[in-house]
Amino acid sequence: MTTAYIGLGSNLGDREKSVKRAVKILGETEGIEVIRVSDIIETNPLGQANQPKYLNAAAEIETNLSAEDFHKRLVEIETSLSREKREKWAPRIIDLDLLLFGGDVINHPDLTVPHPQMHLRSFVLKGLCQLNPELVHPVINESMNELAVRLNDADFVLNPKVPQLVSIAGIIGVGKTTLAEKLSKLLGCKLQLEAYDTNPFMPEVYAGKKELALDSQLYFLTSRTVQLNPDILEPGQIAISDYIFDKELIYARGLLSARQLSLYEKIYPPFAARVSSPVLVIYLQDSTENCLERIHRRNRPYEQKIEMQFLESLDFNYRQLFKDWKTCPVIRKQVSKFDCTKDTNLQHLANEIKYYTAIKD
């Protein structure tokens, strides 16, 4: 017997009745036993917003059928409940998706297991977490609970028509540049590093010349807008940056005077509108004490006056930024548990990135 998991959805007719009817038919099928069904939840439709909301659930199944035969039975049940062949994400009476089939990885023309975008769907992961939160995705090698946390209750769709920007975020000294360089080399992709060394104002700002803080922020704003412009980054190709553009306002609010900030906030919006949004964020976290120690150890002259209070403020604001973040998935890495100098850790993360991006062949 193999343990399989399926997703159920309906947004036409008596939605709850259709979901329950599909479960009943499954349970009456020879070679299939329905073990558990998650709560039914209401969700917004993917792709086409101008359609009714869905009711969704997940079910845990035991079966002695092969994956192919089990999938055929799901299709037969859809047909029996009057599902018409429709375009992707169109309204439907019932939708049955084979999410997982044991630990199998299947890539056939008519069947892909695990479901190729289940890790991007909160409405799928919620049901799976209710059934088995420690269930491990056989390709990404992370638990359903971890995959769900990355989405922050949002749902995402891979889009190969936009740059596949992966932004590494975190406070000063957490190791963003080191990780970005290693990932870029491993993935063979474009690398965009912050223009620290070319900013003529930043050393003086850190030395105490607050009157130059606005000049420094505007320098970063313009350089980052150029680096992350969609015309610079190629659609469907991965690019790694050692910063997230949204940090601009964090630093501006921490470094600028009230008068400078008022002007900056007027200048900022048209620049922000011209940059590519990340399709994935890797958020590195560590204690401020460890980060300050790294800052002192790497001995950049202009950073030596950075104080613990400044790092603690940055850390708080980064946490606030990602608390309600719904732009893209966020992979959080505790530096104390994730050593990017170890090839196994780095390779695992690189493989995950491939699964969260729509890469052109």
C-alpha positions, 0 to 999 in steps of 0.5 A: 500500500502507498500513502498518497495525498490529493488536493480537492477543489470546487468553485461551481454549483454546490461546492461543498457537496461536490468535494464530499461526493468526490471523497465518497466515490474515492472511498468506494473505489477498489484499491483505495481507502480514504484515511483522513480529509482536512477541513474545507477552506474557502480560497480566492481563485488563481490566475482568473480573478473574475470567477467564484471562490473555491472550496479546497481540501486535502485528503490522505489516501492508502492505495495499492494502485500504481500512480498512473492508475490512481491518477486515471481514477481521479480523472474518471471521478472528475468526469463523472461529476461533470467536469468539462475540459477547460482552460487552466485555472478556469471555473470547475465543479470538481478538481482533483490533483495528485499531490504526492504518491509516497516518495515517488518522483514521476515526470511523465507527459501526463503526470508529474509528481510531486505536483509541480507547484504545490509548494507555492499554494498556501491553500494546498499546504494548509490542508497537508499541514493539518494532515501531516505537518512533518510530511517531507516534499520528496524533491525540495526535502523540506516539511510541509510546515516549513513550505507553508511558513515560506508563503505567509498565507499567500499563493504564487504562480511561476512566471517565466516572462519576468526576471527570476530575481533571487534577493538575499536579505538581512542586516549588515554582517550576516553574510549576504554577499558571501552567500550571493557570490557562492550561489551565483557561481554554483547556479551560473547566473548573474550577480548584482552586488551592492555598490558599497565601494563606489559610494563616495558619501557612505564612509563620511556618513558612517563617520558622523557627517549626517548632512551627507546621508541623503546624498548617500541614500540617493546614490544607492537608490539610483544604482540599485534601480539600474542594477534591478531594472527589467531591461538589465535582468533577463526574463526567465533567467536567474539573477542573485542580488546581495540585497533586497530593494525594499531595504531602501526605506529601512535605511532611509528612516534610520539614517536621514533627518526628518527633513531629508526623509520627507524629500527622500520619500517623495523621490523614492516611488518612481524609482521603486516602480522601475525595479524587478520584484524578487520571485524569491527572498532568502532571509539570513538571520543571526544575532546582532552580537555575531553580526557586529563581530563579523563587521569588526573582523572584516575590518572595513574602515567605514563600518567600524563605528557601527554600534549595536543599537543601529544593528538592533534597529535594522534587525527589528525593521527587517523582521517587520518587513517580512512579517506581512511579506506577500510579494514572493516566498521567503526562505529563512535561514538561521546562520547558526544552523546554515553554513554556506561554506559547506557544499551540501548546504549550498547545493541544497539551497541551490536546488530549492532556488530552481524549484521556486523559479521559472527558468527558461531551458 
